[in-house]
Amino acid sequence: MKKKYHLVKWKIITKPKKNGDLGIKDLKRRNRSLLCKWWWKLEHEEGVWQEIVKKKYLKNNWISHITQKPSNSPVWNDLIKIKHIYVKGRVMRLGNGKSIDFWHDTWCGSLPLKERFPNLYDICFDQKCSVHTICYCNWRLFFRRWLSEELQNQPRKLHDMLFRYKTNEQADRVT
């Protein structure tokens, strides 16, 4: 006669009805997906709200450098919480290189250069620079200390990889 709750794992509840399960939508996953869509619209589309958000929160920063602040709106802080999910699946196509973060954005290959060459990133002077800036310096990087023998091969590999890329007059694209 007493009402009881049936404890069932969330993974089982959210399985599709066609498999004979309940088919309840996973709202947390759906919310993350929709917030990622807002990031996509912010970078990919033009509009009034995009201009307002860019002027208020981005201020010519790259998405990879944005952090949560107490002065931000709750909605913006929610967007920042899932930024890592969006950035993980985002690839930048090289145009003029001005809006691509050299180390943090995925623009040459499947991983950001920060993850491909972590030792170089740790000792590099310019950890927050654009592809345009590095390309203008003929792909030359400056380090805080001399490179050991085992580290000297990494800049060579990086340079060999970078010399295949050329900037042009078009704007960078998000894919």
C-alpha positions as CSV (number, residue, x, y, z in Angstrom):
1,M,0.0,0.0,0.0
2,K,3.0,2.3,0.4
3,K,4.2,4.2,-2.6
4,K,7.9,3.4,-3.5
5,Y,10.3,4.6,-6.1
6,H,11.8,2.2,-8.5
7,L,15.5,2.8,-8.8
8,V,16.7,2.2,-12.4
9,K,20.0,3.3,-14.0
10,W,19.7,6.4,-16.1
11,K,21.4,4.7,-19.0
12,I,18.6,2.1,-19.1
13,I,15.8,4.7,-18.9
14,T,17.3,6.7,-21.8
15,K,17.5,3.8,-24.2
16,P,15.2,4.1,-27.3
17,K,11.6,2.8,-27.2
18,K,12.2,0.6,-30.3
19,N,14.4,-1.5,-28.1
20,G,11.6,-1.9,-25.6
21,D,12.9,0.6,-23.1
22,L,11.4,3.9,-21.9
23,G,13.0,6.3,-24.4
24,I,13.3,9.3,-22.0
25,K,15.5,12.0,-23.4
26,D,18.8,12.7,-21.6
27,L,18.3,16.4,-20.8
28,K,21.9,17.0,-19.7
29,R,23.3,15.7,-22.9
30,R,20.7,17.6,-25.0
31,N,21.5,20.8,-23.1
32,R,25.2,20.4,-23.8
33,S,24.4,19.8,-27.4
34,L,22.3,23.0,-27.6
35,L,25.0,25.0,-25.8
36,C,27.5,23.8,-28.3
37,K,25.2,25.0,-31.0
38,W,25.2,28.5,-29.5
39,W,29.0,28.5,-29.7
40,W,28.8,27.4,-33.4
41,K,26.3,30.2,-34.1
42,L,28.5,32.7,-32.3
43,E,31.4,31.9,-34.5
44,H,29.7,31.0,-37.7
45,E,26.8,33.4,-38.1
46,E,26.3,37.1,-38.1
47,G,23.6,38.8,-36.1
48,V,22.7,41.4,-33.4
49,W,23.2,39.0,-30.5
50,Q,26.5,37.8,-31.9
51,E,27.8,41.4,-32.1
52,I,26.7,42.1,-28.5
53,V,28.3,38.9,-27.1
54,K,31.5,39.5,-29.0
55,K,31.8,43.1,-27.8
56,K,30.9,42.3,-24.2
57,Y,32.6,38.9,-23.6
58,L,35.1,38.1,-26.3
59,K,36.8,41.5,-26.7
60,N,39.1,40.3,-29.5
61,N,40.1,37.2,-27.4
62,W,40.1,33.7,-28.8
63,I,37.6,31.3,-27.5
64,S,40.3,29.1,-26.0
65,H,41.4,32.0,-23.6
66,I,37.9,32.9,-22.2
67,T,37.4,32.0,-18.6
68,Q,34.5,32.3,-16.1
69,K,34.2,35.5,-14.1
70,P,31.7,36.4,-11.3
71,S,30.7,39.5,-13.3
72,N,29.6,37.3,-16.3
73,S,25.9,36.5,-16.8
74,P,24.8,33.0,-15.7
75,V,24.0,32.1,-19.3
76,W,27.5,33.1,-20.5
77,N,29.1,31.1,-17.6
78,D,27.1,28.1,-18.6
79,L,28.4,28.4,-22.2
80,I,31.9,28.6,-20.8
81,K,31.4,25.4,-18.8
82,I,30.9,23.4,-22.0
83,K,33.4,25.3,-24.2
84,H,35.9,22.5,-24.0
85,I,33.4,20.1,-25.6
86,Y,32.8,22.6,-28.5
87,V,36.5,23.4,-29.0
88,K,37.4,19.6,-29.0
89,G,35.2,19.1,-32.1
90,R,36.1,22.4,-33.9
91,V,38.7,22.7,-36.6
92,M,39.9,26.1,-38.0
93,R,40.6,26.4,-41.7
94,L,43.5,28.7,-42.4
95,G,42.8,32.0,-44.2
96,N,44.7,35.0,-43.1
97,G,45.5,33.4,-39.7
98,K,44.4,36.4,-37.6
99,S,41.6,34.7,-35.7
100,I,43.4,31.3,-35.1
101,D,45.3,30.8,-31.9
102,F,48.6,29.2,-32.9
103,W,49.0,26.8,-30.0
104,H,45.4,26.2,-28.7
105,D,43.2,25.9,-31.8
106,T,43.1,22.8,-34.0
107,W,44.2,24.2,-37.4
108,C,46.9,21.9,-38.8
109,G,46.1,18.2,-38.2
110,S,43.7,16.7,-35.7
111,L,45.2,18.1,-32.5
112,P,46.2,21.5,-31.3
113,L,49.9,22.2,-31.5
114,K,50.0,22.6,-27.7
115,E,49.1,18.9,-27.4
116,R,51.3,17.7,-30.2
117,F,54.4,19.6,-28.9
118,P,53.8,20.0,-25.2
119,N,57.5,20.5,-24.3
120,L,57.9,23.3,-26.9
121,Y,54.7,24.9,-25.7
122,D,55.9,24.9,-22.1
123,I,59.1,26.9,-22.9
124,C,57.8,29.1,-25.7
125,F,57.7,32.9,-25.2
126,D,54.6,33.3,-27.3
127,Q,51.9,31.0,-25.8
128,K,49.1,33.4,-26.8
129,C,49.7,34.3,-30.4
130,S,47.9,34.1,-33.7
131,V,49.0,32.0,-36.7
132,H,49.3,35.3,-38.6
133,T,51.9,36.5,-36.2
134,I,54.0,33.4,-36.4
135,C,53.7,33.1,-40.1
136,Y,54.9,36.8,-40.4
137,C,58.0,35.7,-38.5
138,N,58.6,33.0,-41.1
139,W,57.3,30.3,-38.6
140,R,60.1,31.1,-36.2
141,L,59.4,30.5,-32.5
142,F,61.4,31.9,-29.6
143,F,62.0,29.9,-26.4
144,R,62.8,30.9,-22.8
145,R,65.9,28.7,-22.7
146,W,68.2,26.7,-24.9
147,L,66.8,23.5,-26.3
148,S,68.4,20.2,-25.1
149,E,69.5,17.7,-27.7
150,E,66.3,15.7,-27.5
151,L,64.2,18.8,-27.8
152,Q,66.0,20.1,-30.9
153,N,64.3,17.6,-33.1
154,Q,60.8,18.9,-32.2
155,P,61.2,22.4,-33.7
156,R,62.4,20.8,-36.9
157,K,59.3,18.5,-37.0
158,L,57.1,21.5,-36.3
159,H,58.8,23.7,-39.0
160,D,58.5,20.9,-41.5
161,M,54.8,20.6,-40.8
162,L,54.2,24.4,-40.8
163,F,56.0,25.2,-44.1
164,R,53.2,23.3,-45.9
165,Y,50.7,26.0,-44.8
166,K,50.3,29.4,-46.4
167,T,48.1,32.3,-45.3
168,N,46.0,34.2,-47.8
169,E,43.7,37.2,-47.8
170,Q,40.5,35.3,-46.9
171,A,39.1,35.2,-43.4
172,D,39.7,32.1,-41.3
173,R,36.8,29.6,-41.2
174,V,35.3,27.4,-38.5
175,T,34.4,23.8,-39.5
